[in-house]
Amino acid sequence: MTRVIILNSGTGSRMGALTETRPKGLVDIGGGETILGRQLKILESFALKDILITTGPFEEKIEQYLKSRPEGRSVSLVNNPAYERTNYIYSLILAGEFLKSEAPGEVILLHGDLVFDRSVLGKLLAAGHPDAVLTNPAVELPEKDFKAVIDEGLVKKIGVELFGESCVFLIPFYKMSGPTFTAWLEEMERFRARGELKVYAENALNNLLPELGLKPVELEHEFCMEIDDPEDLDRARIYFAGGGER
């Protein structure tokens, strides 16, 4: 069984007034559709219904939203009460504790502010490798977003601070086998034991990547972006208003 984990535990502070009373995932991206609603719709279209959402502030708003949707699915919520003092590494640790009674199968992990077309998820699922992540070599390396070091066709390091000829833009949208995800959780637990909870979960993943075969799945013309601020939201709304995939 494939388990989906959506990280929705951030404050979305860069969105200003748009996230003063709601989580970023419930921001309207046009036509009455929310970021989270679009993600769920696309996941459902691939029969992915075993979903875990991590939350921070406004968990009750997400819970109310899920109850308002007629579609049947198994959606669990795991709250990170320390969302203001930790990064999402801690949200994933809490998600791992929630799942520890189950032997994880394949895991799809994505950030709650990703807006993408159905073809993007299809491309990730079709990757001929059990462990994969989305990249886009055509995008100029951004200052404040993730990049990946590629060596011999595999991702060897992930970070915001990375630059160089071997780096490409990375989108935090993963497909992982159960054993790989379990190993990542175990490494995150080591970070917790040292009190390192303000770092990215990818910092822990980097300790595994030298030996792990994480395949970059390259986007070409597919639409996929993170909504970090109102300018990003405007770009997404323009895309959908102009006839982008609905």
N, C-alpha and C positions, 0 to 999 in steps of 0.2 A: 504494500500500500504506500502511496505517495502522500507525505505530510507537507503541508504548506505553512510556512511561518512568515507573517507580515510584521515588520517592526514599526510600531506606531506609538512609541513611548516618548518621543521628543516633545518639546514645548512649541516648536514652530515659531520661535520668536521673531525670525526674520520676515515673517509674513505680516507683522504689525497688527492692525486692528482685526484682520481677517481671522486670527486665531486667539483672540482675547477670550472668547466664550465657547470655542469648539476646537477639537483637534484638527490638525492640517488635513487628515484624511477625509474630513467631511466638508472641505472647501469645494464649492461649485466650480467645475471646469467648463461649464457651458451646457445649455440645454437641460438644466436641472440635474445633471449627472455629477456625482462627487468623485474624488480621486479613489476612495475606497470602493465605492459602488462600481466603478469601471474595472478595478482590479478583480473584484469578486465575479463580475459578469464574464470576464475573459477566462478566469480560472474555471468557472462552471462550464464554459463551453468546451473545455478539455476534460470534463468529468472529474475535476480536482475539487473535492468538497470537504476534505478533512483538513480544516484550517485552524491555526492558532494565531491569534493576534496579541502582540504585546502592547500594553497601554501605559500611559503616564497620567497626565492631567486629563480630565474630562472622560474618564473611562465610561461613566454612565451615559454619555452622549453616544458613544459607539454602541453600547449595549442597547440603547433605545433604537438606534438606527437599524441594528440587526433584527430586532423584534418587529420592526415595521416592514421588513421585506418578506414577501410571500414565499420566496424560494426556500425549499427545504435543504438544510445542510447541517453538518456538525461543525460549529464554530465555537472555539474556546477562547477565553480571554485570560491573560496573565498580566497582572499589574506590577509595574516597577515602582514601589513607593519612594524610592530614592532617585527618581528621574532627574531631579535638579542637581544631584551631586555625583551622578555617574553617567558614563556613556552607555551605548546600547550593548556593550559587552556584558553588562550586568543583566540587562533584559534577556539576553540569550541564555545566560546562566540560569535565570529563573525559568525560562522556557524549558531548558534541559531538565531541571528538577521536576517540572510538571510532567515531562515525558518519560522520566526515568523508569517507570513501571512497564514501559513498552519497549520492545526491541524495534528501534527505528528502521524503517525502510528508506526509500529514496526521500530526500528532503529538497523542497524548493524554498529558497530563502530570498526575500526581497524587501526593500525599504518601502515604508508606507507612503512616501511622496513620489513614487515612480508612476509616470503616466506613459502608457505604451500601447501599441497596436497588437492585435491578436497574433499577428505573424511573428512578433518578437518572441513570445512565449513558445510558439510552435517551433521556432528555430532552436531555442534552448533545449526543449524536450527532445528534439531530433538529433542533438549532438551525439556523435558516435563515441562517446566517452562517458563513464559514470560520474565524473566530476568535471564541471564546466562553469564558466562565468562569462558574462557578456562583455565585449570590448568593442571599441569603434576607432580603428586606426586613422580614419579620415578626419577626426575631430582634432583641432589644435589642442595641445596639452593645456588643460585649465590650471589656474593657480590654486584653487581651493577644493578641487574634487580629486577623487581617486585616480591614480595611474597604476599601471602594472608593468613590471619588467618581464619581457618575454625572452626566453632562451630555449633554443631548439624546439620551438613550437609549443612551449608550455609556460604558464605563469609561474614565476619564481619569487616574486615579491610584490606586495601591494601597499601603497601608501599615498598620502596627499603630497608629501615632500619630494617625491621622486620625479626626476627629469632626465632626459638623455635620449640618445638615438634608439635605445632598446625599449623605450617606454611607449605605451599607448594608453589612451583614455579608457578607464574601466568603469563599468556600470555595476553597482552592487546588487546583482540579480544572479543567484547561484542555483545550480542543480548539483546535488551531492548524494553519494551513496551513504547508506547508514553507517558503515564503519568509518568513513572519512568524517562525517558530521560528528560522530561520537568522539573521535580523536580530537577534533577541534574543541568540543565542549570540555574534554579533559584538560586540554591546554589552557582554556579559559579559566578553569578551576584553579590552576596553578597561579594564574595572574591574581585571582581573588585572594589566594592564600598570602600573596605578597602585598595586598592592598592596592593593586593596580587596576582600578575600576573606572578611571577617567580617560582611558585610551580606547582606540577602536578595537573591535573584535578581530579585525584583520591583523593587528599586532600579534595576537596569539596564532593566527593562521600562518603568519610568515615563518614561525618556527617549524612548521610542518612542510611548507612549500618546497624546500630544497629536495625533499624525497617524494613529494606528492605530485602526481600527474594531473594538474589542474589545466584543463584545456580552454583556451580563449575561443569563444564563439563570436565571430566578427559580424557586426551589423553593417549593412550597406545603405540602403535607402529606407529602411524601416524607421518608424517614428518611436522614439523612446527618450524620455527626459525626466530629470528630477525637478520638482517644484520647490525651489528654495526660497523664493521671494516673489513679490507681486509682479515683477517683470517677467519671470518665468511663467507665472500664471497667465499673463497676457499672451505670451507666445503660444501656450497650449490652447487657449480659447480661440486665438486666430486660426490655428491649425484646424480645429474642429469646425469652426464657423465657415472655413473655406472648403469644406467637403472632406475633411479627414475622416478616417474610419470611425464608425459608430457601432 
